[in-house]
Amino acid sequence: MSSKVVLITGTSSGIGLATAVAAARAGFRTVATVRAPERADALRKAAAEAGVELDIRRLDVTEPDSVTACVDGVVADHGRLDAVVNNAGAGHVGTIENESVEDVRRVMEVNFFGVVQVTKAAMPHLRASGGRLVTVSSVGGVVGQPFNEAYCAAKFAVEGFMESLAPVAAAVGVRVSVVEPGAVTSEFVSNLGVDPQQVVESAGPYASAVRAYITRTLEQFSGDDAQTSAQAAQPVLSALTDPEPAFRIQTSQWAREFSSTKLSDLDGSAVQALTGPWVV
């Protein structure tokens, strides 16, 4: 891997940070990008503790000029780009009656159009190297979940985009995979970006339902089915290194079982039966 260069977005914490360290440990020249370089202390500490080197650069997936400058700079400095991991994203909890269309647009901008922007910038270089394009999606890109309308819509869009791109990219030598984590310990509240109690207090007629949803989800993210970021990062690394990576990769047995409910649910009843009790 010593000559292979991977660019990973959203590495200041969580799966992105763990993937950056794992990729560097596996021998990739790893470009770890963050939206705000001043928030990269945890990333630098993790790299130091692992005894690996990272090329840390700024990249904001919502700023086209930032994306272009970063990708072009990586190729100029390293001479090639062999793989990209689209990991940057942000969680969101809400329901459409209580939020604006602009709120939904912002969620789409980060979680979908950011992926599109990075992919567009990277594809010529991945085509030249016969590289890999790996996108961290979510089980929320397969199964729609209560109070995740905007977030799941964005992840559904990511999955449709990549599923459609995969055979086209393969025709020019680029392998495409999506990785679908389930619950990752400690990430629900941090990705939410607000106090869960504030979400309940501002939910109006949906207060009881959102309280039930948040209680259930907090339990899931701290339960036995939740993975650590390092555990969830391993399937991402496999997508970068396996000779024949699958297109769709779940990060745990729980994620496989959860996603399989949707993939065999022709009339939608199984998913409704699964998620309906979350808000009661």
Secondary structure, 3 states (H helix, E strand, C coil): CCCCEEEECCCCCHHHHHHHHHHHHCCCEEEEEECCHHHCHHHHHHHHHHCCCCEEEECCCCCHHHHHHHHHHHHHHHCCCCEEEECCCCCCCECHHHCCHHHHHHHHHHHHHHHHHHHHHHHHHHHHHCCEEEEECCHHHCCCCCCEHHHHHHHHHHHHHHHHHHHHHHHCCCEEEEEECCCECCHHHHHHCCCHHHHHHCCHHHHHHHHHHHHHHHHHHCCCCCECHHHHHHHHHHHHHCCCCCCEEECCHHHHHHHHHHHCCCCCHHHHHHHHHHHC
